[in-house]
Amino acid sequence: MNSQTNIPPETNHPPPPETTSPSSIEEASKEEKQPPTYPESGTAAWTVSFGSFCAMMCGMGLINSVGMFQALISTSVLPSHSSQAIGWIFGVFVFVSYFCGLQIGPVFDAHGPRALMAAGTICIAVGIFTTAECTQYYQFTLAFSILTGLGCSLLFTPAIGAISHWFDKRRGTASGFAFVGSALGGVIWPLMMQSLVPKLGFPWAMRIVGFVLLLLCVTSVILCRGRREIRKPSTSWRDMLPDVGIFADGTGAMAVTTAGVFFIEWAYFVPVAYLPSYYLARQGVAEDATADGDAAYAYQLLAIINGASCIGRYLPGYIADKTGRYNTMVVSTAICLMSVAGFWLPDALADSAPSGPALITAFAVLFGLVSGSNITLTPICLGQLCETHDYGRYYASAYTVASLGCLTGIPIAGSLVDMGGNQGKKAYWPAILFAVASYVGAFSCFLWVRVRVKGWDWRVKW
């Protein structure tokens, strides 16, 4: 059948003079299909990275400090609740921080970061200041777990996405710099709370932390901005909905990478949440003995982990730009596995352990170095699986699934510790073994994706 038979008669008339010619339409279409260019450097690009640094210091910095908050609340405010019950407060907090990205990512792709980050600033400020007034379990759940968690998600999801608008070849370096902020927050907030709580009490310590957070959040909103030419055109509300179809990419790379992120989150929060209380049990110190030197050092272990993580979050990003993102991720997850299985687990299983902090300090430093690389490399690995204008959707979808690991990981570890009863440090070995098994899963997932896509030739940069 002739292709012209279904065309209305008037469409066969010559186009009026002002109508765009077919050749110009083809040229415009070609221009639209041109890949975007990236500044890769310059004042505008690096101020965005610094704004993301400030956002990470607030949002991810609070997430990296959950062990300190958990120890303080369990001893100072809610001493009658079990480790598992307190763990749910912070499991829900981390879950909300990641889960809400499911919708935040697509909105960022269409509209950019600033409005989302401004809303996150309000939520974090209100959440922290109301947490200072909490005295009941449900109040902490509403103020910290829900409201502050939502604020963290609104803040760091678009902040990391903004970097993808300005960097491509150097995205690992820029993201690594931004994620140093999350490690620095994990140093500053525990040290501030440890210093302020004995002098001013929990409420005023939280208020002071809230004012510092507010200043950093406002700075991040001012500096973080997207690039209009990279945003995904949005023609309807449906374009901003999550799309589960991204997991069915034909290779399994996105689905298995997301599973790897899930296992990393399951494993990572076991040391972050329970290393302080483990050290107290190891030294035979009561958790409420806040004036004791060992008790003070237990809370400083989180600062040590995050201090080492400052290096671990920047350097692997730089290395990944040179050698490949998935290549570096496979190595870093393997070292994480070896650090937990080779340092922490034997210490917990030993009948007697050195009374000093040397071994646990060595573990904290090594774990901080290598676990920080996991946090930095995850978003840039996901960026290799999609176009830049879809980055927010991919990043948020992966972390929405991973949020289920965040929700369950801390309470599962807490229940495993509770099952150990009054065995001191030996009560923690099932939780540590849970972290080891999770890192085995994470390593297997990232190795599978690397081999599935690029084969066994490790000289290939990917």
N, C-alpha and C positions, 0 to 999 in steps of 0.2 A: 504494500500500500504506500502511495506517495506520502511523504512526511508532511506535505503542505496541506493535506485534505482537512486536518483538524484545526488549522490556524484560521481565526476569524478573518473575513475579507479585509477589514481595515488595517490589519497588521501587515498586509502585503504592500501598503503604500510606502513611498519613500519617507524616511524620517525627516522631520522638520529640521531646519538649519541648526537650531540650538541643541538638538539631541546629541548626546555623547556618541562618538563613532565607536564601532566595534574594536578598532585598534587601540583607542584610548582606554576602553574598558579592560582589554587584555593587559595593557601596560599597568593600569592601576591594580589589577589583580596580581600581577607579578610583584609589584611593590609591596602589596599586603602580605605576600608569601615570603618576602625577604626575612631572614632571621634577624632578631633584634641585635643591636650593638650594645656593648656594656662599657662604661667609663673605665672600670678596673682600678682606677686610682683618682687622685684629685681631692680637693677640699670637700666638695659635695658628697662624694662617695664615702669618704672616711668619717665625715660627721654623722652619716647615717649609721655606719658601723659603731661609732661611739654611742649614739643614741640607743642602739640595740644593746650595747654593753651595759648601759644604765638600766635598761628594761630587764636584762638577764639578772643583774645584781638584785633587783627587787623580786621578780617572779620566780625564777629558777633558784635564786639565792635562798628564798624562803623554803622551797622544796628541799634543797640540800641541807637545811637546818632542822628537819623534822625530828631527828634524834634528840637534839637539844631541847626543843619544845616538848617532846614527849616525856623526857626525863623530868623537866621542871614541873609540868602539869601533873604528872603522876605522883610527885613527891610534895609539891607545894599547894596544889589546889584540889586534886582529886585522889588523895592517897588510898581511899577505900576501894578503888576500881582496879580490876586485874590488868595485866599487860595486854591481853587480847582486847579488852574493852577500850583501853586508851589507844591501842593500835588502830582501831576502827576510825577514830577521829582523824588520824593523819592519813590512813588509807583512803578515806573519803575525800580528804583535802587534795591529795595527789591525783586521785581519780577525776575529780571535777576539773582540776587544772588542765588535764589532758583531754578529757572527754568532750568538753565544750568546744574544742577546736574543730569538731566535726562540722559545725555550722560556721564558725569564725573563719576557717580557711577559705571556703568559697566566697564569703563576703569580702575578704581581703583581696582575692583575685579580681573582683569586680570594682571595688571602691578604694583600695589602698588602706594604709595602716592607721592614719591619725584618729579618725572618729572611734575606731575600736579601742585604741590605746587610751584615749581620753576616758572612755567608759570604764576601762580596766583600772585606771588611776582612781576613779571615784570608788569603785568596789573595794580595792585594796585598802584605801584610807579608811573607809567606813568599817570594813571588816576588822582591821587591826585595832582601831580605837574601841570598837565594841567588844573585841576579845579581851581587852584590858579590864572590862567590867564584869566578865563572866565568872560565875561561881558554880554553875551546874553543868552536868554533862551535856544536856541538850543544847545549852547556850553555846558551848564551844563548837558543837556540831553545826549550828546555824551560822555563827559569826565567823569562825575560822574555816571549817571544812567547806561550807557552801559559798558564803559571800567572798571570803578572801581567795578561795580556790577559783571562783569565777573571774575575779579580778586578775589573778595570775594568768589565766588562759587568754583573756582579752588583751593582756599586755605582751606576753612573750611570743605568742603565735604570730601575730603580724610583724613584730619586731624582727624575728628571724626571717620571715618572708620578705621583708623590705631589702635585706641584703642581697637576695637573689635578683632584685631589679638592677643592682649596681655592679655586681661582680659575677663573672662566669669562670674564667680560667683561674682567678685568684679567690674563688669563693671559699675554699677551704681555709685560706689564711685569714680572710675577713671574718668568717664565721668563728674560727678559733679565737680571734681577738674578742669578739662579742661574748663568747662563752666563758672567757676568762672572768667576765663580770659575774657570772653565776657562781663560779668557784670563790671569787672574792667575797660575794655576799654570804656564802657558806662559811667564810672565816669571820667576817665582821659581826653578823647577827649573833652567833653563839658567844663570841667574846664580849659583846655589848651586854647581852643578857646575863652572862656569868658575873660580870662586874657590877651591873646595876641592881639585880634582884636582891642581893644581900644588903645593899645600902638603902634602896628606895622601895623594895617590894615588887611583886609581879605586875600590879596595875601600872605603876609609873614607868617601869622598865619597858613595858609594851607601848606606852604612849610615846616615849622618846624614840623608840624604834620606828613608830608610825610616822613621826615628823620627818625623820631621815628618809624613810621610804617615799613619802610624799614629794620631797624635793627631787629625788632621783626619777620618780615617775614623770613629773612635770618636764624635767629635762629631756627625757626620752621622747615624750610626745612632741616637743618642739623640734627635735633633731631628726626623728625618723619620718621619712616620706617616701612614697613610691614614685614610679615613673609612669606617666599616663600612657606612653606608647607601648608599654609591656602589659598593661592591664587587660584582662579578658573582657571583650565586649559583652555586656549584659543586656539582653533584649527583653527578658521577663524574669519574674521571681523564680521560675524553674531553673534558670541558669545558675542560681546561687544555692541550689540544694545539693547535698552530698550525693555522690554517684558511686554505688558499690561496683559498677562495671569496671572500675579501674583495677580491681583485683583479678579480672579475667582478661589479662593482656596476652594470652597465648603462650607465654613462656613460664609463668608462675613466679617471675622475679618479684613483682610487687607483693604478692600474697606471702611468699616465703620470707622476704625482707621484713614485712610487717610482723610475722611470727618471731623473727629474730629480735626485733625491737621489743616485743612483748616479753621474751625471756630475759633480755637485758634489764628491763624495768623490774621484773620479778626478783632478779638476783641483786641488783644494785642497792635496793633499799634495805636489804638485810643488814649489811655492815653500817650503812648510814643511820639506821634506826636503832640498832641494838649493840653496836660496838661500845658505847659508853657504859651501858648497864652490864655488858659482858666483862669489861675491865674491872668494874666494881666487884662483881662476883669473883673474878679471878684473884683479886687482892683481898677478898674477905671483908669488904667495906660495906656498911649499910648505905642504901641509896639516899637516905635523908641526911647523911653526914656531910653536909655541904661545906663545912669548914675544914674537913680533912684534906690533906694534900693529894691523896690518891683520888678522892672524889672530884677535886678541882681538875686534876689531870684527865680524868675520864671525859669530862665535857670538852676539854681542849683537844681531844683526839679528833673530833669533827673538824676543828679548825686546821689540824695537821693534814687531814684527808683533803680538805678543800684548798689548803695552801699548796700542797703538791699538785693538786688538780689544775692550778693556774698554769703550770708548765704543761701538764698533760692535755690541756684543752687547746692550747695555741700551737705547740710544736707539731703534733700529729696532723693538724689541719694543713700546715705548711708542707709537711712531708707528703701528705695525700695529694696535693696539687702537683707534686713532682713524680710520684710513683703510682698513683691511682687510689681512688677512694675506697673501693671494695677490697683492694689488696691490703691496704693499711688496716681496714676494719677487721679482716680475718686475723691478722697478727695481734691486734690489740685485744680482741676477745679471748684469744688463746692465752695471752699473758694474764688477763683478769682471772681466767680459770685457774692458772697455775698459782697465782698469788693467794687466792682463797683456799685452794686445796693444799697448797704447799706450806703456808704459814699459819693461817688461822685455824683450820681444822685440826692439824696435829697438836696445836697448843691446847685446844679444847679437850682433846681426847687423852692427853698425857695425864698420868696420875699425879705428877708434880711438875710444876713449871717454874721458871725463874721468877722470883718475886718482883724484880724490877720491870720497868716499862719498855726495855730495849726491843724485845721481840715484837710486841704489839705495835710499838712506834714504827719499826721497820715495815710491818705489814701495812700500817696506815699510810706511810709514805708511798710504798709501791702501789698499793691499791688506788690511792689518789691519782698517781701519775697515769696509770693505764685505764682506770674507769673514766677519767675525764676525757680521754680520747674517744671512748664510745659515745659520749654525749655530743661531742663536736661532730663526729663523722656521720652519725645517723641522718641528720637532715641533708647533708650534701650527698650521701649515698642515694637518698630518695630523689634528690634533684636530678640524678643521672637517669632516672626512669621516666621523666616527663618533660614537657615543654615548660618554659619559665612561667607562662601565664596560667599554667595549671598547678604550679608548685604548692600554693596554699592548700589546694584540695588534696593533693597527695600527702603532704606533710601532716595535715590535720586528720586525714583518714587513718593513716598509720598509727598516729598517737592516740586516736580514739580507741582503736583496738588495744593498744598498749596500756591505755588507762585502766582496763580491766585487770591487768597485771599489777598496776599500782594500787588499785582498790583492794585486791586480795592478798598481795604479797606480804605487806606488813602484818595484817592480822593472822595470816597463816603462820608466819615466823613466830608471832607472839603466842599462838596456841601451841606450837611445838616447844617453845621455851617453858610455857606453863605446864606442859606434860612432864617436863623434867623434874618438877617439884623443887626440893631444897638440896639439889646436888651441886650447888655452886656453879663453877664455870662449865662443868660437864652437862648441865641442863641445856646448854646452847648448841651442842653438837648436831642435833637433828635440824635445827634452823640453818646452821652453817652448811650442812650437807644439802639442804634444799637450795641454797645459793649456788653450790657447786654444780648440782644437776641442771639448774637454770642456765648457767654459763655454758655447760656442755650443749644444751639446746641452741643457745644463741650462736655459738661458734659453728655448729653444724649447719644452721640456716644460712649464714653469710658465706660459708665455704661452698655450699650447694649452689647459691645464686652465682657466685664468681665462676665456678666451673661450668655451670649450665650456660652462661652467656659467653664466656671467653675461653673456656677450656682450661687445661692444666699448665699452659705456658705462662709462668709468672713474670716473664719479661714484658708481657703485654700490659700497658698502662690502662687500668680501668678501676 
